[in-house]
Amino acid sequence: MDHAALISQLAAKAKSTIRTLDPTNDMTFLRIRSKKHEIMIAPDKEYALIVIQNPNPGADVENADNN
């Protein structure tokens, strides 16, 4: 399975959980951050914008300079 399918499933589960907790509320944005990746999801009716990025973009350059 690819990233898009897995992240879409995660967003659907998060949206469902939010609706269960408060039926009047809706998820408009989901952000998950770890040491290696930051995932941002903006779901819409037909599409979802998914961004996967390095949360510390300068870290790779700094580590390369120190070696």
N, C-alpha and C positions, 0 to 999 in steps of 0.2 A: 504494500500500500504506500502511496506517496504522501508527502507532507500535506498537500492541500486537502486530501480526503480526511486524514487524521485530525487536522486542525479544524476542519468543518464540523466533524463529529464533536470535538471538544467544545466548540462555540455553541452548537445545538444543545449540548448537555448543560452548559453554563446558563444559556438562555432559559431552558426549561426549569432549572433550579431557581433562578430569579423569579420566574412567574409563579412557581410553587410557593415561595416565601411571601411574595406580594403580587397578586394578580393584576394590580394596576400599574406595575412597573415593567419596564422592558430594557433589555441590554442593548446599549448603543456602541459600546467599545469594551474590549477585553485586552488587558496587558499582562503578560507573564514575563518575569525577568529572572535569569539565573546568572551564574558567573560567566558562562560561555555564550548564551544567546538571550535575546530579547524578542518576544513574539507579540505583535500587536495585530488585533483583529477588529475590523469595523464591518459587522454584518449588515446586509440590506435585504430587501425582499428577494431579489433575483441573484445578487452577487455578494461577494464578501471580499474586502480588501485585506490582504494578509501580508504583513511585513515581518521578515525574520532578519535580524541584524546582530552584529557583535556589539554588546553594550559598552565595550571599552576599545574603540577603534584604534587609539594610539598605543595600546598595550603591545600589539604585535610589532610595531615599529620600534618601540623602546626596547623590547626584548631582543630584537635582531641587532640593535646597536650595541647592546651590552655583551654580546657573544663574540 
